[in-house]
């Protein structure tokens, strides 16, 4: 009886330690993601400010009645360099995922922040296309939706793992359709991609949150802090991508164009 009580006590302590560790782990995931989002927003805003001017003196191209592209704007939005900037985040993600096991946790965090800045450069054109008010409004809508979906993924007792394969296949389909639409330029296809994209990344938000939680619980027994640190960075990357993609797809049909 005494042995049973001792085992139960140790088990309870271990469970409490895992719960405390899980909270710290999720806080690191969300904190890292938030810093990444801030870097993306600041980079996008700063680049768009340097790329556009209202002074025609020295401007290279006119894009609206009172807006002109600077030399930097032409380079990143109207030259062949735009293709590299457009696909750089995708290449960055593939390289980061492939090399994460060879990085330290500190290096992985630095690379993630560099990726967030590159993403800001890639999406900076939204400040040229959409009004500032609609960008902020869409961001807030995305933040509320993301918070609710992530909370659901964290608290639900339902196993969401079956959704994973279907959602990943959906992402691949979206990438292919988006590349095709660059050349086809179909407004109907663009609208369909936006709607489906919102639904897919909404599902991925809940799925990834649950996966981050379950992975920590399964691996916490090993106590490998270096691995757990890198797992938090990869978790932040997953949720960051869910948020930014849901925001971009929502902006396509909620945003007011300039």
ABEGO torsion letter per residue (X at the ends): XAAAAAAAAAAAAAAAAAAAAAAAAAAAAAAAAAAAAAAAAAAAAAAAAAABBABABGBABBABAABBBBAAAAAAAABAAAAAAAAAAAAAAAAAAAAAAABBAAAAAAAAAAAAAAAAAAAAAAAAABBAAAAAAAAAAAAAAAAAAAAAAAABABBAAAAAAAAAAAAAAAAAAAAAAAAAGBAAAAAAAAAAAAAAAAAAAAAAAAAAAAAAAAAAAAGBAAAAAAAAAAAAAAAAAAAAAAAAAAAAAABBBX
